[in-house]
Amino acid sequence: MYNGDSMEDIEQVKRELKEELRAEMRQLRDELLKQQKPPPESSEDTAEIASEVRKLLSEQKEDYEEYTDFSPEKAAELLKPLANSERLKILQALYADGKYFTDMVELTGLEHSPLRFHLSSLMDVGYAEQERYRGRYLITVYGKIALRLVGFLYVKKGDVNE
């Protein structure tokens, strides 16, 4: 079960993400305003616009149901590749940039056959992919999210034997 600290951590991450989004929205607005040749004649002042944006943001509902209503069997299929230390090492190695198979052999210390098996497992669930022409292995967006979630849980939970 979740404890209070975990929910507080999640809420803190949400607040930080919302603030980052607000900052990006402000920057985008400023860039768009700079691109306009003549400043638009507007009867709206900045306070009215800011008030409207705040109202829209406050009307957004916090709905966690979409994150708790799922098929446990399908979720287990997505999580199964993440329960293997070799696969996590592979995702960590791919996180910054793509790697060729020979690079992966050197980085992981795995023989060819086990490495292919682990890469296939990651690719089957969409955490990794292989470039068609160059053959490099890449982590996907879902792979990055999965790795970061594992990292989040690890940092919050720490050593399971403590």
Residue, then its C-alpha position, 0 to 999 in steps of 0.5 A: m500500500y501507499n504511505g502518506d510520504s509517497m502520496e506527498d512525493i507524488e503531489q510534490v512532483k505534480r506541483e513541480l511539473k505544473e510549475e514547469l508547464r506554467a514557465e514554458m507557457r509563459q515563455l511560449r507566449d512571450e516568444l509568440l508576442k515577439q514574433q507578431k509584427p504590429p502589437p495587436e490592439s486588444s481590450e484585454d489586459t494581462a491581468e484578465i488573461a492571467s485570471e482566465v488561465r488560472k480559472l481554467l487550470s483550477e477547473q481541471k480535475e485531479d482524476y487518478e482513476e485512469y491510473t488505478d483502473f487497468s488490467p493486472e495481467k497486461a500490467a504484469e506483462l509490461l512490468k516483467p521485463l523490468a524485473n531483471s537486472e540485466r535488462l535494467k542495465i541495458l536500459q540504463a546504457l541506452y538512456a543517453d544515446g543509442k548503442y550498437f550490439t558490439d557496444m552492448v556486449e562490452l557494456t553488459g558483459l553478456e554473451h551474444s545469445p543472452l543479450r539478444f534475448h534481453l534486447s528482444s524482451l525489451m523490444d517486445v514491450g516497446y521499451a527499446e527499438q533497433e534502427r532499421y538501417r544502422g542497427r543501433y539499439l535505442i531506448t524509446v520514450y516508454g523505456k525512458i518512462a519505465l526506467r525513471l519509474v523504477g528509479f523513482l521507486y528505488v530512490k523512495k524505497g531503497d534497499v528492500n532488505e533494510 
